[in-house]
Amino acid sequence: KREVKKSLYIVIAGDRGLAGGYNSNVLKLAHAEMEGKDVTVLPIGKKSVDFFRTRKLPALTESYAEAADMTIGDCFSIAKQLAKAYLRGEFDEIVIAYTNFVSVLSQTPATLRMLPLLQTPSKETRESDILYEPGSTEVFEAIVPEYLGGILYGALCESRAAEQAARRTAMDSATQNADEMIADLSLKFNQARQAAITQEITEIVAGS
């Protein structure tokens, strides 16, 4: 852990709209957390790329503009590059912004700090009896990038599931609104037609 002077934010959004507040919610959350920080962004998804390009925030790369095309290999490749950049001191913290899939009707944007890894205090004071071969440093240098890759892939899967759920809910709501509008217009049309027929009958009766 060290003083945070330079931050990197990985922001996962969708490639298309028509998903309710899915894109706007996570982008607003990420942008709000970036306020006042020296930030570089790694956008994933077309909406994320466009959002930060419009705001002229520096991007590490725009190579991942299609979130749907991201693979597990891409996630582990990114994680290894970011771990190396962190060790070189290019960034003092790395944060990922994504959307949690709570249920089909509920998706919540969230942020998670990937680096530095914070050790959870333990009540147990006994010394560890774990032996590392060839050494603890070498083991953690191999494990940590894999761990970060897993976090990134998990966040990507959560976001993709949340996007599909949000889109389904938005489309269902749009269908219901359209059905209500059609029913309302049909009623008004029938009332106008009935009024015209009544008017014609009244004129015929009056004329006869």
Salt bridges, closest charged atoms under 4 A:
GLU35 OE2 - HIS31 ND1 3.79
ASP38 OD1 - LYS6 NZ 3.25
ASP50 OD2 - LYS46 NZ 3.01
ASP50 OD1 - ARG53 NH1 3.91
GLU62 OE1 - ARG53 NH2 2.66
GLU90 OE2 - ARG88 NE 2.72
ASP92 OD1 - ARG2 NE 2.96
GLU93 OE2 - LYS37 NZ 3.21
GLU93 OE1 - ARG113 NE 3.75
GLU124 OE1 - ARG126 NE 3.56
GLU146 OE2 - LYS80 NZ 3.89
GLU163 OE1 - ARG160 NH1 3.00
GLU163 OE2 - ARG167 NH2 3.26
ASP184 OD2 - LYS188 NZ 3.60
